[in-house]
Amino acid sequence: MKNIHLAALHMVPGVGHARIKSLVAYFGDAEQAWLASKDDLRLSGCLDEMLCNKIVICREKIDVSKLLENWERKGIRIVSLGEAEYPALLANTYNPPAVLYYRGTLPVSDKLISIVGSRRATAYGRNVCKMLASQLAAAGIGVVSGAARGIDSAAHSGALEEGYTIAVLGNGVDICYPPENARLFEQIVEKGSLLSEYPPGTNPQPKLFPARNRIINGLSRGVLVVEAAERSGSLITADFALEEGRDVFAVPGSILSETSKGTHYLIKQGAKLVDCAADILDEYGWGGFQRECKPQLLSTEEQSVYHVLQADNPVGIDEIVSQTQLPVPTVTHILLQLELQDLAIGYGGQRYMRTAREGTR
């Protein structure tokens, strides 16, 4: 792994991306900077006395060969700014990371759209987000998000149904946060990429997540906000997008919902309203894609249960039984079959929703 010395420098407390770029420029490459004497480090003018001491101390503690072996065993890779594999859109932002750590596969195209939103997403928000992410991925568009609870997780799950997704983390790529996303992370590594500017072993900290948002935006042609409160990290990501000249899209919601106030604010400020993936695809001339529609053959009883379900609000099983007049065991079996066909989604308290898809608005 040719960038292992770059990563070693990055693991020294206080040596951030800007200082790494300066050291590499002065010494010619990261290995020479890592192996440089204290006097040479001081003469470079890139570091103060304290940081020169820290590099010397860390150099005694970090075994680069063992570090390399450990990361290769975990499937962790490194790409540095200036390499061909480094995401092109991110490289052209104001403050691109000098080094990125990732597991999985980096994008081979800049056809990427980020999807962000509330961690406390409503059932409507998660349902719509999953639909839009799936439609974008089916059209060959990579979906970027932050792997957080709520909208982020729904975006990754929807994209994985049809294609590629990138999860940008606010911690090391060897740490699963939130912990309940362990299976989702495994799937992302198989069909996409877990990516971070923070070295492996870095634990999640609140101060790291706002900076993570600039990378989510920097990777993408535009950012789609599905649900957001008036003051939220999603609006920070939208601000980053505007600063970098990227496009901002927003999904409308109920005027009574707190999680829609942020998206409605963005729409008022000029963000493009989105209610289907075609709204985004047309913006970039990525249209012309026709998704294959797989007909769903439902029995009369299945149709009666399906038509009771809503795409924006979970319905309790008692209400379904009341409206269909079917026995509880029959309704329960039908709901399971609908879930297996990806036509319904189960929520806590025996509540169910119709899976959002084109034609259900």
N, C-alpha and C positions, 0 to 999 in steps of 0.2 A: 504494500500500500504506500504509494509514493508521497502521500500527504500526511503521513503519520507524525512527522516532526512539526508540521503546521498545527496539527491537533494538540501536540504536546505543549507548544507555546500557548495555545488557547486555554489550556488547563491551568496556567499560572494565574493566580488571582490578581486582577488589575490590568492584565494584558488583554485588552479587547481587540476588536477588529481593526480599528484605526492604527493602533501600535503595531499589530502584526503586519499590516500592509507596509508600514514604514520600515520595519526590520527586514522584511523580505526584499524590499527595494534597495536597502543599504548593503545587505550581505549577499544578495544574489539569489538565495533560495532559503527555505525554512530550515533545512538541515544545518547550514552554516551558521544561521542565527542561533539555533538551539545549542550548537557546540561551541559557540564563541566564548572567549574568556571574559571575565568580569571587566577587565580593562577595555577590551574591544567593544563590549556592550555599552560601556560608559562613553566611549569615544564616538559611538554612532550618533549620539544626540537624540536617540529615539526614546530613551528611558531615563528616569531619575535614579538616584542612588538606591532608593528603596526597592524599585522594580528590578534593578540589576541584581540585587541581593536575592530577591524572590526567585528569579530564574535560576540562579546558581543553586539555591536550596532545593527547588523543585526538580532540578536536573539530577540531583543525588537520590531523590525519592522515586522518580518515575523511571521504570524500566521500559523503554520504548518497544523492545522486542516482545516483552510479555503483554504489553498493552495492545500491540498489533495482533498477537495471537488470540487474545481474549475477544477483541472486537470482530475478528474474522469468524470466530466460532459462533458469535451471535448474529452474524450476517450484517454487521454495521459497516458502511462504506463512507468515504469522504470525497467531496468534490470542492475544489477551490475556485475562487473568482478568477476568471481568465481561461479556465479550461473549457473545451468545447461542450462538455456535458452539463456545464452550469446553466441553469434555466435562463434563457436569453432576456425575457421580460424583466426578471428580477435583477439581472446584471445592469440594466439600464435605469434603475431607480436611484434615488438620491444617496441612500446609505445601504448598499447591498452587503450582506455578511461576507467576510473574507473566506469563510469556510462553512460548509453545510454538512451535516451528518444525516445519513438516511439508511433506511432498510426498505428493500423492495426495488422498484425501478423508477428512475427519473423520467419525466415527461420527454417525449421526442418531438412534441409539437407545442406551439404557443396558443393553441386553441383551448384555453383554460378559462373557466368562469368560477369565481369564488361565491359560495353561498354561506351566509352568516345569519345569526339571529339569536333570540333569547334562549338562555339556559332553562328558563321556566316557560317553555313553549306550551301553547295550548294543543289540544288534540287536533284542532283544525290546522294549526301551523305545522305540526309534524307531518300530518297527512299530505298537505299541499307541497311541503318541502320535498318529501320523498318522491312525489309525482314529478315535480319539475326536475329534480336531480336525475331521475331515471330517464326522462325524456332527453335531457341534454347529453347524458352518457350514451344513449342509444343513437344519438346523432353524431357521435364521435368526438364530443366535447368533454375534456377532463374537468372534474368537479373538485375544487379546492375548498377546504374548510379546516376548522380548528380542533376537531375531535372532542369538543366539550359536550356536556349533556344537552339535551333539547334539540334545537335546530341543527347544530353541527352534526350530531350523530345521525339524525334523519337524513341529512344531505349525503353523508358517506354511504349509508345503507341503501338509499335509492340509487346512487351512482353504481354501486357494486352489482346491482341487479343487471346492468347493461354494459358496464365498461369500467373506465379508469377514474381513480380518485387519489388525491393527495391530502394527507392529514398533517398540518403544521402544528407542532407541539410546543408548549411552553416549558418543556423539560427535556431530559435526554430521551433518545429514541429507544432506549432499553428499559424505560419505565412506563408502565401503563397507568395513565391518569385521564379520566376517572377509572377506578379499578373495574367497574362493571363492564367496561368496554374491551375487556381482554379478547373475547372472541372476535369482535369487530376489528381490532388491531391485527389479529392474525389474518383475517380476510383482506385487509388493506395491503399488508405485506405481499400477499399472493397476487393481487390484481392492481396494485398501485404503489404508493410510497408513504412511509412515515418519515417526516423530515423535520429537522430542528437546527437552529443555529447554536444550540447549547450542547456542550460535550456530553457524551454518555455518562450516566451517573448523576447528572444534575436533577435534583428533586424539584417538583413543581412549587413555585412561589408566586404569590399574587403580583409582585413587581415585574415578573418576567412576561406575563401574558399581554400587556399592552404593546410591547415591542414585537411580540409574535404576530400581532395583527398587521403590521406593516409588510410582513413577508407574505401573509395570505393575500393581501392586495397586490403586492409586487409581482407575484407569480401569474396574475390573471389579467385578462383583457378588460374585465369588468367585475363588479361585485353586486350580487343580488342579496338584498336584505329581506328576509321573510317575515320575521317578527322582531320587534325591538321596542323597549320602553323609551321614554323621552331622553333619559341619560343612560347610555349603555355602551359596552365595548363594541357593539355592532356599528354604532354611529361613529365611533373612533375609526373603525376600519373604513367606513364610507368617507370620512374626512381624509384619510391617507389616500384613498382612490382619487379624490378630487385634486389633491396636491400633486399627484403624479400624472394627472391628465387622463385617468382611467374613467370608465363609464360606471354610473350607479343606477341600479334597477331596484324596484321595491314592489312587494306584493301587498295589495290592500287587504284590510281586515275589517272587523266590526268597529264602528265608531265608539262603541261602549267598552272595548277591550283596551286595557292598559298596554298590552303587548303590541298593539297596532298604532299607538300614538307616534312612535318613532318612525315607522314606515310611512305613515300619512304625512308627517313633517317632511320627509325626504321627497315625497311626491310633490308637495307644495313648492319645494325648493327646486324642482326641475328633474328629479329622478324619473326614469321611464316606468310607468305602471306595467306590471307583468301579471298576466293570468294564465299564460301557457308558455312553453319553451320557445314557441315560434316567435314570440315577441323579442327574444334575445337573439335567436338565430338570424332573423331578418335584419337586425341592426348591423350585423357584420357580413351579410351576404352569405351566410352559412345555410340558407334555406334549401329547399328542393329535396330534403330528406323525407321519405315516407316510411313511417314505422309500420312494420307488419302488424296487423290487428289479428289476434288469435280469437276466433269466436268461442264464447263460453256457452256450452249447452247445459241449461239448468232445467231440472224437473219443475213441475208446477208448484210443489211445496217449496223448493229452493228459491224459485222466483218470488213467492209470496214473502219469504223471510228477507230476501235481498232488497226488495222494494221498501221494506220498513226502515232499513238502515239509511243513515244520512252520511254525507261526506264531510260535514262540518261540525257534527255534535254526536257524541256517543249515545247510544240507545240501550237502556237496560233490558235484560232478558225477560223481565216480567212484562214490559211494554210490548216486546216482540210477540210473546205468547198471547197477550191480550188482543193484539191487532190481527194475528194470523189464525187464532183459535186452534193452534196446533199444540199437542202435548209437549211438556217441558223436555222429555228425553229426545223427541223428534227435533225440536228447535235447537237443542244443544248439539246434536249430531250434524245438523245442517250447517250451523255456524262453524263447526270444525272443518267441514268440507269446503266452505267458502274461504276460510283462512288458508287452507292448503292450496286453493286455486288463486290465492292472492287477490281475492275479491272483498275480503273483510279483514279488519284488524281488531284484536281483542285488547281491552283495557281493564284496569282494576275494577273490582266490584261487579263483575259479570256484565260489563258494558261493551258494546261493539259499534264500530263505524264501517261504512262502506269505504273501500280503498279509493282514494282520489285518482281519477284518470280522465283523459279527454272525454268530454261528453257528459260529465257528472256535475258540471258547474250549474 
